[in-house]
Amino acid sequence: MFENLSERLSGVFDRLTRQGALTEDDVRTALREVRVALLEADVSLPVARDFIKRVQAKATGSAVMKSITPGQQVVKIVHDELIATLTGEGDPGKLKIDNPPAPILMVGLQGSGKTTTTAKLARRLKDREGKRVLMASLDTNRPAAMEQLAILGTQIGVDTLPIVAGQTAVQIAKRAKQQATLGGYDVFLLDTAGRLHIDDVLMDEVQAVRDVAAPRETLLVVDGLTGQDAVNVAAEFDGKLGVSGVILTRMDGDGRGGAALSMRAVTGKPIRFVGLGEKTDALEVFDPQRIAGRILGMGDIVALVEKAQETLEVEQAERMMKRFQKGQFNMNDLKGQLEQMMKMGGMQSVMGMMPGMGKMSKQAEAAGFDDKMLRRQVALIDSMTRKERANPALLQASRKKRIAKGAGLEVSELNRLLKQHRQMADMMKKLGKKGMLKQAMGSMFGKGQDAMPDPSQMDPAAMQAAARQLGGMGGPGGMNMPGGLSGMFRKK
């Protein structure tokens, strides 16, 4: 999401912040490049034009031009304007679902991922908010649409309304409302039928369902890959139905992301969630501040910590930390780290949330340092004996051949894994001595004074500067870690 736009903007701001003193012409030139980057990212022309106009009015003032770090001040202004462009009223993830049963109407065109998104939202409400949820498919047109929702319901542990042949969408909506009331459900989701295009038949049916259900929320599901057409669809649905929020799907498959920037500005409706994959847990709240950070290459440390909290138990993390502080880091530990990264969405997902790592992630992918490599490394560790995992120093030539053969891989790949293990062991030992592991644990699980600060209080200009340093912009050595990440990514 936003990879192309982030890469272009990072290049512009890198040059701007390195210049030191700036003139108004320098700022105008940079903002022209920003405007081109926005248009190439499929942001609508009026939105891009207004955005640049607002930034330029604030960025060319004497307070900015005469400041000690004018380049970073410009970055902060762009960051703040991005947030203003993306922000709607209230918390985007906070749905109006008080006074059960609360109806939520899911609408959109066919092929937008509406049924899958209905299941994702149901799982989120069940798992994160403890709500008892009922789903109902009102799609009497698409073959097996009702069966699809029922299968998804079974997978996520959410009830679906039993299928009764021959009923209309309005009749199903009435039955869902009755079942939700009698069954003591907190929320019921109505997955309406879609069409290949907006027509009177579609709108008449959805309006009739809306009148019967009286939904607290009417959420429009739009395919983010459709770019500016998505904005037009949102405007049409809002005009006919009164949409309360938008969910953008397939945002993991679009490096441009311009639809998200245009959607809020053109329709005035908040983007509530974004779909970032096919799995039923791949639905994230659209947080304007964190999205702006991602666009400007600041990463999303909060999202990274949240994913770690979801997949790692506190007791397990504490045991690991105590071992690392003592300089103990064997192959079992490395396997745990590799599996943890895959649970958190894989290599590209984790690096995308780390400040300054956007460019590095592409370098890693080009060098073959991806999720397939992680799985091969786990296979190599699984091929070792218990003693070999506990003490990798035992691995001499004959043992290496046996392990590589057992995993179906080459000895050279095992040697790379062993080198990576040594580098990580050295790094863990140094971090343990400096007390940084304990601080990281406090940040991740909110313990004591080391707990992570509120991201809304972080200075975006300082974060952007730190991101450049963390990304290893100064040369081929990459980050100042043992061997450098760049060295790890190069194929030997």
KABEL-V475158 format. One record per residue. N is the residue number from 1. RES is the residue in three letters. BURIAL is I if it has 24 or more other ideal C-beta (glycine too) atoms within 12 Angstrom, else O. Layout:
# KABEL-V475158
N:RES:BURIAL
N:RES:BURIAL
This chain:
# KABEL-V475158
1:MET:I
2:PHE:I
3:GLU:I
4:ASN:I
5:LEU:I
6:SER:I
7:GLU:I
8:ARG:I
9:LEU:I
10:SER:I
11:GLY:I
12:VAL:I
13:PHE:I
14:ASP:I
15:ARG:I
16:LEU:I
17:THR:I
18:ARG:O
19:GLN:O
20:GLY:O
21:ALA:O
22:LEU:I
23:THR:O
24:GLU:O
25:ASP:O
26:ASP:I
27:VAL:I
28:ARG:O
29:THR:O
30:ALA:I
31:LEU:I
32:ARG:O
33:GLU:I
34:VAL:I
35:ARG:I
36:VAL:O
37:ALA:I
38:LEU:I
39:LEU:I
40:GLU:O
41:ALA:I
42:ASP:I
43:VAL:I
44:SER:I
45:LEU:O
46:PRO:O
47:VAL:I
48:ALA:I
49:ARG:O
50:ASP:O
51:PHE:I
52:ILE:I
53:LYS:O
54:ARG:O
55:VAL:I
56:GLN:I
57:ALA:O
58:LYS:I
59:ALA:I
60:THR:I
61:GLY:O
62:SER:O
63:ALA:O
64:VAL:I
65:MET:I
66:LYS:O
67:SER:O
68:ILE:O
69:THR:I
70:PRO:I
71:GLY:I
72:GLN:I
73:GLN:I
74:VAL:I
75:VAL:I
76:LYS:I
77:ILE:I
78:VAL:I
79:HIS:I
80:ASP:I
81:GLU:I
82:LEU:I
83:ILE:I
84:ALA:O
85:THR:I
86:LEU:I
87:THR:I
88:GLY:I
89:GLU:O
90:GLY:O
91:ASP:O
92:PRO:I
93:GLY:I
94:LYS:O
95:LEU:I
96:LYS:O
97:ILE:I
98:ASP:O
99:ASN:O
100:PRO:I
101:PRO:I
102:ALA:I
103:PRO:I
104:ILE:I
105:LEU:I
106:MET:I
107:VAL:I
108:GLY:I
109:LEU:I
110:GLN:I
111:GLY:O
112:SER:I
113:GLY:I
114:LYS:I
115:THR:I
116:THR:I
117:THR:I
118:THR:I
119:ALA:I
120:LYS:I
121:LEU:I
122:ALA:I
123:ARG:I
124:ARG:I
125:LEU:I
126:LYS:I
127:ASP:O
128:ARG:O
129:GLU:O
130:GLY:O
131:LYS:I
132:ARG:I
133:VAL:I
134:LEU:I
135:MET:I
136:ALA:I
137:SER:I
138:LEU:I
139:ASP:I
140:THR:I
141:ASN:O
142:ARG:O
143:PRO:O
144:ALA:O
145:ALA:I
146:MET:I
147:GLU:O
148:GLN:I
149:LEU:I
150:ALA:I
151:ILE:O
152:LEU:I
153:GLY:I
154:THR:O
155:GLN:O
156:ILE:I
157:GLY:O
158:VAL:I
159:ASP:I
160:THR:I
161:LEU:I
162:PRO:O
163:ILE:I
164:VAL:O
165:ALA:O
166:GLY:O
167:GLN:O
168:THR:O
169:ALA:I
170:VAL:I
171:GLN:O
172:ILE:I
173:ALA:I
174:LYS:I
175:ARG:I
176:ALA:I
177:LYS:I
178:GLN:O
179:GLN:I
180:ALA:I
181:THR:O
182:LEU:O
183:GLY:O
184:GLY:O
185:TYR:I
186:ASP:I
187:VAL:I
188:PHE:I
189:LEU:I
190:LEU:I
191:ASP:I
192:THR:I
193:ALA:I
194:GLY:I
195:ARG:I
196:LEU:O
197:HIS:O
198:ILE:I
199:ASP:O
200:ASP:O
201:VAL:O
202:LEU:I
203:MET:I
204:ASP:O
205:GLU:I
206:VAL:I
207:GLN:I
208:ALA:I
209:VAL:I
210:ARG:I
211:ASP:O
212:VAL:I
213:ALA:I
214:ALA:O
215:PRO:I
216:ARG:I
217:GLU:I
218:THR:I
219:LEU:I
220:LEU:I
221:VAL:I
222:VAL:I
223:ASP:I
224:GLY:I
225:LEU:I
226:THR:I
227:GLY:I
228:GLN:I
229:ASP:I
230:ALA:I
231:VAL:I
232:ASN:O
233:VAL:I
234:ALA:I
235:ALA:I
236:GLU:I
237:PHE:I
238:ASP:I
239:GLY:O
240:LYS:O
241:LEU:I
242:GLY:I
243:VAL:I
244:SER:I
245:GLY:I
246:VAL:I
247:ILE:I
248:LEU:I
249:THR:I
250:ARG:I
251:MET:I
252:ASP:I
253:GLY:O
254:ASP:I
255:GLY:I
256:ARG:I
257:GLY:I
258:GLY:I
259:ALA:I
260:ALA:I
261:LEU:I
262:SER:I
263:MET:I
264:ARG:I
265:ALA:I
266:VAL:I
267:THR:I
268:GLY:O
269:LYS:I
270:PRO:I
271:ILE:I
272:ARG:I
273:PHE:I
274:VAL:I
275:GLY:I
276:LEU:I
277:GLY:I
278:GLU:O
279:LYS:O
280:THR:I
281:ASP:I
282:ALA:I
283:LEU:I
284:GLU:I
285:VAL:I
286:PHE:I
287:ASP:I
288:PRO:I
289:GLN:I
290:ARG:I
291:ILE:I
292:ALA:I
293:GLY:I
294:ARG:I
295:ILE:I
296:LEU:I
297:GLY:I
298:MET:I
299:GLY:I
300:ASP:I
301:ILE:I
302:VAL:I
303:ALA:I
304:LEU:I
305:VAL:I
306:GLU:I
307:LYS:I
308:ALA:I
309:GLN:I
310:GLU:O
311:THR:I
312:LEU:I
313:GLU:O
314:VAL:O
315:GLU:O
316:GLN:O
317:ALA:I
318:GLU:O
319:ARG:O
320:MET:I
321:MET:I
322:LYS:O
323:ARG:I
324:PHE:I
325:GLN:I
326:LYS:O
327:GLY:O
328:GLN:O
329:PHE:I
330:ASN:I
331:MET:I
332:ASN:I
333:ASP:I
334:LEU:I
335:LYS:I
336:GLY:I
337:GLN:I
338:LEU:I
339:GLU:I
340:GLN:I
341:MET:I
342:MET:I
343:LYS:O
344:MET:I
345:GLY:I
346:GLY:I
347:MET:I
348:GLN:I
349:SER:I
350:VAL:I
351:MET:I
352:GLY:I
353:MET:I
354:MET:I
355:PRO:I
356:GLY:I
357:MET:I
358:GLY:I
359:LYS:I
360:MET:I
361:SER:I
362:LYS:I
363:GLN:I
364:ALA:I
365:GLU:I
366:ALA:O
367:ALA:O
368:GLY:O
369:PHE:I
370:ASP:I
371:ASP:I
372:LYS:O
373:MET:I
374:LEU:I
375:ARG:O
376:ARG:I
377:GLN:I
378:VAL:I
379:ALA:I
380:LEU:I
381:ILE:I
382:ASP:I
383:SER:I
384:MET:I
385:THR:O
386:ARG:O
387:LYS:O
388:GLU:I
389:ARG:I
390:ALA:O
391:ASN:O
392:PRO:I
393:ALA:O
394:LEU:O
395:LEU:I
396:GLN:O
397:ALA:O
398:SER:O
399:ARG:I
400:LYS:I
401:LYS:O
402:ARG:O
403:ILE:I
404:ALA:I
405:LYS:O
406:GLY:O
407:ALA:I
408:GLY:O
409:LEU:I
410:GLU:O
411:VAL:I
412:SER:O
413:GLU:I
414:LEU:I
415:ASN:O
416:ARG:I
417:LEU:I
418:LEU:I
419:LYS:I
420:GLN:I
421:HIS:I
422:ARG:I
423:GLN:I
424:MET:I
425:ALA:I
426:ASP:O
427:MET:I
428:MET:I
429:LYS:O
430:LYS:O
431:LEU:I
432:GLY:I
433:LYS:O
434:LYS:O
435:GLY:O
436:MET:O
437:LEU:I
438:LYS:I
439:GLN:O
440:ALA:I
441:MET:I
442:GLY:O
443:SER:I
444:MET:I
445:PHE:I
446:GLY:O
447:LYS:O
448:GLY:O
449:GLN:O
450:ASP:O
451:ALA:O
452:MET:I
453:PRO:O
454:ASP:O
455:PRO:I
456:SER:O
457:GLN:O
458:MET:I
459:ASP:O
460:PRO:I
461:ALA:I
462:ALA:O
463:MET:I
464:GLN:I
465:ALA:I
466:ALA:I
467:ALA:I
468:ARG:I
469:GLN:O
470:LEU:I
471:GLY:I
472:GLY:I
473:MET:I
474:GLY:O
475:GLY:O
476:PRO:O
477:GLY:O
478:GLY:I
479:MET:I
480:ASN:O
481:MET:O
482:PRO:O
483:GLY:I
484:GLY:O
485:LEU:I
486:SER:I
487:GLY:I
488:MET:I
489:PHE:I
490:ARG:O
491:LYS:O
492:LYS:O
